[in-house]
């Protein structure tokens, strides 16, 4: 449980931070894509005996880079590219897993998330990469915002737009795969979307949006883990339902606020 | 140092196999206000974006901006696009939007330009709540605070009301005259072009004419360019 808390706290901040940019870029589907495509990495790890988590991170990074290059080199829309790589990666994972005989308990933990399967080595990886990603985002915070908001202007101001965009995709992919152990392939993208979507309803400035997203991300993960512990329900599902519940409360409050404003 | 800040020679641009510009050659002097005119689809925006370095041109052509390749001179260049589309529900203030482009810019300068464009009271408003004309002013302020040596404007006054429009062009004239900033703008408003431009480029895939407004903006040239009888009402100011 202790490891889960540390992992959750370390993951919530980068995912919520990156969620702001993926919302601005209208790339929420990207999270689902990379999580599902990472199944091929997990399968490869299970099949070869190499760390499935490490392999999933590598496949995730390749997915991000793949989406970036295909977006630039083809006229196919971003959604279609993600859809093709997402289903392709998942299908490859299923075929690879078919080659391995017998029940795969580790696979189930990756699909739905299981805090009990977070090992010390996973935790080291999550802490190391999580801190690295937060430091990176703190440095490029403004440049990344300009890139996502207005690519031409970003280029004019001297930002290496191609390089930064590639790094963003790779960092986003790695962050999502890091969350797979905690929340599972199917649910992880929610931690990217829910904090930013909730914070958007409460914010009037970009700075506030980023800070509130991180705060909401942390509340959702910590609250969800505590609830799952006492209710004895699967942690990933409880974390997401906590997030959805919080979003509904904020959305209802925002709606109520708008109605009273209109009346006055 | 040469007085030419932009030199374009034999510029041809194709987008997805369609030839948009063919063998364009011209130059722009330091501090000049150059207006690019032409019918819809004539390649005006493409020419601007090529000069900036946002679009590639075909081999055999050459563009030198401020003595360098467009890519290398980009920090010294400002660009106000014809349309700026973004998610209006996204929370970002006018101040944040300006600061993203120029985090180290002088605060006094930022306030001065916001005031020039009557946007000082909107500084802390959300960008998505601005009208089209107000947003256009913010886009212009965003470029001016970076002190560009060349300012590219693609139909800059679109959406700005009549009084704001004259104020806008007065500021452009001031920037060009006092600061020596070179302005290259796309415009459909012949009266404005006649008043403010020192050079006109007529574009319709190829460069049809170039020169002083008084020489170029004749009924014959405009009729050839637009394919219709165009009458020009000259403003009394010039």
Interface residues (C-beta under 8 A of the other chain):
Chain A: X23 X24 X26 X75 X142 X145 X146 X149 X150 X152 X153 X155 X156 X157 X158 X200 X203 X204 X205 X206 X207 X208 X209
Chain B: X16 X52 X53 X54 X74 X75 X77 X78 X79 X81 X84 X86 X87 X89 X90 X91 X92 X93 X96 X97 X99 X100 X101 X102 X103 X126 X142 X146
